[in-house]
């Protein structure tokens, strides 16, 4: 027997009443169909299962939900109130599931990349990722190796395409997969006076654009060889006219502003080929390898694995042709 003087169901927490989404969905089906038989046919659930779910609700809430008579069933006043709330709960649950499914489809990647790698090959890899994984959201942060490595350590990046600190690799904190090496040379406009100097002559002081990273600034002991090379070709501290982290800006200043700079050969390959820029051959050095740097043992979702694979393909092919 269902009691008629039960307390209001609005104040009864669902977890205490035994109510769940399935029972509410079946209640709504019966209410909208007007009969258990029709609801069973429409929803694809057996009539005994629907009857059992409604009876369980009635017993859990201690109320009558339908009045059964010779002409079928009729919802009670309590049922009318419950249906309003049940629809809200079921619809909210459906929206929640949809949002979770959408989040699973839209995978996020936080990528750090050394400025010198923001090239045609980099663009091609991202373009291919877009075609194969259109729901991926990619956050790209460009920077030099040391800051990117620290961002990896802090969990702010999933992967960085840069050069690692060798001592960090020795500790096992990071995993590094080298993909290519870069050679750097001092370059200038083809008419720059540095190219008119005799090889044995004392270098004159020239205006320079300089990469603004710690390992090429004066006063750094570990940069002594590099600074010595630059000084030998006319760079003095007071002549470092522009300091910037943008390799492409430096290239423009060299090409159009008459400055000297040390730039990666790959960045100025076409300029050197057409003769708009020249490189000082004796200035060429090989930089540490660049590649994919991740925190050891970190999780890689499907989209991240795909992106890393595209980088391998693009840059290994590029290195092979270089």
KOLBAVEX-96018 format. One record per residue (C-alpha): residue in three letters; x, y, z. Coordinates in steps of 0.5 Angstrom, whole numbers, padded with zeros to 4 digits, always signed. Layout:
BEGIN
ALAXYZ...
This chain:
BEGIN
UNK+0000+0000+0000UNK+0003+0007-0002UNK+0002+0012+0003UNK-0001+0018+0001UNK+0002+0023+0007UNK+0009+0022+0005UNK+0014+0028+0006UNK+0015+0032-0001UNK+0020+0029-0006UNK+0023+0035-0007UNK+0027+0035-0001UNK+0029+0028-0001UNK+0036+0027-0004UNK+0036+0022-0010UNK+0042+0018-0007UNK+0037+0017-0001UNK+0031+0015-0005UNK+0034+0010-0010UNK+0032+0014-0016UNK+0037+0013-0022UNK+0037+0016-0029UNK+0034+0010-0032UNK+0028+0009-0028UNK+0027+0017-0029UNK+0028+0016-0037UNK+0023+0010-0036UNK+0018+0014-0032UNK+0018+0019-0038UNK+0017+0014-0043UNK+0011+0011-0040UNK+0008+0018-0038UNK+0009+0021-0046UNK+0006+0014-0049UNK+0000+0014-0044UNK+0001+0006-0043UNK+0006+0001-0041UNK+0005-0003-0048UNK+0006+0003-0052UNK+0012+0006-0048UNK+0015-0001-0049UNK+0014-0001-0056UNK+0017+0006-0057UNK+0023+0005-0053UNK+0025-0002-0054UNK+0024-0004-0047UNK+0020-0010-0045UNK+0014-0008-0041UNK+0015-0012-0035UNK+0022-0008-0034UNK+0018-0001-0035UNK+0013-0004-0030UNK+0018-0006-0025UNK+0022+0001-0026UNK+0016+0005-0024UNK+0014+0001-0018UNK+0021+0001-0016UNK+0020+0009-0016UNK+0013+0009-0013UNK+0016+0005-0007UNK+0022+0009-0006UNK+0019+0015-0006UNK+0013+0013-0002UNK+0008+0016-0007UNK+0003+0013-0013UNK+0005+0016-0020UNK+0000+0013-0024UNK-0008+0011-0023UNK-0009+0005-0026UNK-0016+0004-0029UNK-0020+0000-0034UNK-0019+0005-0039UNK-0011+0005-0038UNK-0007+0009-0034UNK-0007+0017-0031UNK-0001+0020-0028UNK-0003+0023-0021UNK-0001+0030-0019UNK+0005+0027-0015UNK+0007+0024-0022UNK+0006+0031-0026UNK+0011+0035-0021UNK+0016+0029-0021UNK+0016+0029-0029UNK+0018+0036-0029UNK+0024+0035-0025UNK+0025+0028-0028UNK+0026+0032-0035UNK+0031+0037-0033UNK+0035+0031-0030UNK+0035+0027-0036UNK+0036+0033-0040UNK+0042+0035-0036UNK+0045+0028-0036UNK+0045+0028-0044UNK+0048+0035-0044UNK+0054+0033-0039UNK+0055+0026-0043UNK+0055+0030-0050UNK+0060+0035-0047UNK+0065+0029-0044UNK+0064+0026-0051UNK+0066+0032-0055UNK+0072+0034-0050UNK+0074+0027-0052UNK+0074+0028-0059UNK+0077+0035-0058UNK+0084+0033-0056UNK+0089+0039-0054UNK+0096+0039-0055UNK+0101+0044-0052UNK+0107+0045-0056UNK+0114+0049-0055UNK+0118+0050-0061UNK+0125+0053-0062UNK+0124+0059-0067UNK+0129+0057-0072UNK+0124+0051-0073UNK+0118+0055-0075UNK+0119+0053-0082UNK+0116+0050-0088UNK+0117+0043-0085UNK+0114+0045-0079UNK+0108+0048-0083UNK+0107+0042-0087UNK+0107+0038-0081UNK+0101+0042-0077UNK+0097+0042-0084UNK+0097+0035-0084UNK+0095+0034-0077UNK+0089+0039-0079UNK+0087+0034-0084UNK+0088+0028-0080UNK+0085+0030-0074UNK+0081+0036-0075UNK+0078+0036-0068UNK+0085+0038-0065UNK+0086+0044-0061UNK+0094+0046-0062UNK+0097+0051-0057UNK+0104+0053-0060UNK+0109+0057-0056UNK+0116+0059-0059UNK+0122+0060-0055UNK+0129+0058-0054UNK+0131+0051-0051UNK+0132+0053-0044UNK+0125+0056-0042UNK+0122+0051-0046UNK+0125+0045-0042UNK+0123+0049-0036UNK+0116+0049-0038UNK+0116+0042-0040UNK+0118+0041-0032UNK+0112+0045-0030UNK+0107+0041-0034UNK+0106+0047-0038UNK+0108+0043-0045UNK+0106+0036-0047UNK+0112+0036-0052UNK+0118+0041-0054UNK+0122+0041-0061UNK+0128+0044-0059UNK+0135+0042-0056UNK+0136+0039-0049UNK+0141+0041-0043UNK+0145+0034-0043UNK+0146+0034-0036UNK+0138+0033-0035UNK+0138+0028-0040UNK+0143+0024-0036UNK+0138+0024-0030UNK+0133+0021-0034UNK+0128+0027-0033UNK+0127+0028-0040UNK+0127+0023-0046UNK+0130+0026-0053UNK+0129+0024-0060UNK+0134+0028-0064UNK+0131+0030-0071UNK+0136+0034-0074UNK+0142+0039-0073UNK+0143+0046-0075UNK+0149+0049-0078UNK+0150+0057-0076UNK+0154+0062-0080UNK+0155+0069-0079UNK+0152+0072-0085UNK+0151+0079-0088UNK+0148+0083-0094UNK+0153+0081-0100UNK+0155+0088-0101UNK+0157+0089-0093UNK+0164+0091-0092UNK+0166+0085-0088UNK+0167+0081-0094UNK+0172+0086-0097UNK+0177+0085-0091UNK+0183+0081-0092UNK+0182+0075-0089UNK+0189+0076-0084UNK+0186+0083-0083UNK+0184+0086-0076UNK+0177+0086-0076UNK+0173+0092-0076UNK+0167+0093-0071UNK+0160+0092-0075UNK+0153+0093-0073UNK+0150+0087-0071UNK+0143+0084-0069UNK+0144+0078-0064UNK+0140+0073-0061UNK+0137+0075-0054UNK+0139+0068-0051UNK+0144+0067-0045UNK+0149+0063-0049UNK+0150+0068-0053UNK+0151+0074-0049UNK+0157+0077-0046UNK+0160+0075-0039UNK+0158+0067-0040UNK+0163+0063-0039UNK+0160+0057-0043UNK+0160+0062-0049UNK+0167+0063-0049UNK+0168+0060-0056UNK+0162+0063-0059UNK+0163+0070-0057UNK+0171+0069-0059UNK+0168+0067-0066UNK+0164+0073-0066UNK+0169+0078-0064UNK+0174+0075-0069UNK+0169+0078-0074UNK+0168+0085-0071UNK+0162+0084-0066UNK+0164+0088-0060UNK+0159+0089-0054UNK+0157+0096-0056UNK+0156+0094-0063UNK+0150+0089-0061UNK+0145+0094-0064UNK+0139+0089-0064UNK+0138+0084-0059UNK+0131+0080-0060UNK+0129+0072-0060UNK+0126+0072-0067UNK+0130+0069-0072UNK+0126+0072-0078UNK+0127+0079-0075UNK+0134+0078-0075UNK+0134+0075-0082UNK+0130+0081-0084UNK+0135+0086-0081UNK+0141+0083-0084UNK+0138+0083-0091UNK+0135+0090-0091UNK+0138+0093-0085UNK+0145+0092-0087UNK+0147+0089-0080UNK+0151+0082-0079UNK+0148+0076-0075UNK+0150+0069-0074UNK+0144+0065-0077UNK+0142+0058-0078UNK+0144+0056-0085UNK+0137+0053-0087UNK+0134+0060-0085UNK+0138+0063-0090UNK+0139+0058-0095UNK+0135+0061-0101UNK+0138+0068-0100UNK+0145+0065-0100UNK+0143+0061-0106UNK+0141+0067-0110UNK+0146+0071-0107UNK+0143+0077-0104UNK+0146+0075-0097UNK+0153+0072-0096UNK+0156+0068-0091UNK+0163+0068-0088UNK+0166+0061-0089UNK+0170+0061-0083UNK+0165+0062-0078UNK+0161+0056-0079UNK+0159+0052-0073UNK+0155+0046-0071UNK+0150+0047-0066UNK+0147+0042-0061UNK+0142+0037-0064UNK+0134+0039-0064UNK+0129+0034-0063UNK+0123+0032-0059UNK+0124+0033-0052UNK+0118+0030-0047UNK+0118+0029-0040UNK+0120+0021-0038UNK+0114+0017-0038UNK+0109+0023-0039UNK+0102+0021-0042UNK+0102+0022-0050UNK+0094+0022-0053UNK+0093+0020-0060UNK+0094+0027-0063UNK+0100+0028-0060UNK+0103+0021-0062UNK+0101+0023-0069UNK+0104+0030-0069UNK+0111+0027-0066UNK+0110+0022-0072UNK+0109+0028-0077UNK+0115+0032-0074UNK+0119+0025-0075UNK+0117+0025-0082UNK+0118+0032-0084UNK+0125+0034-0081UNK+0128+0027-0082UNK+0126+0028-0090UNK+0129+0035-0089UNK+0135+0033-0086UNK+0136+0028-0091UNK+0136+0033-0097UNK+0140+0038-0093
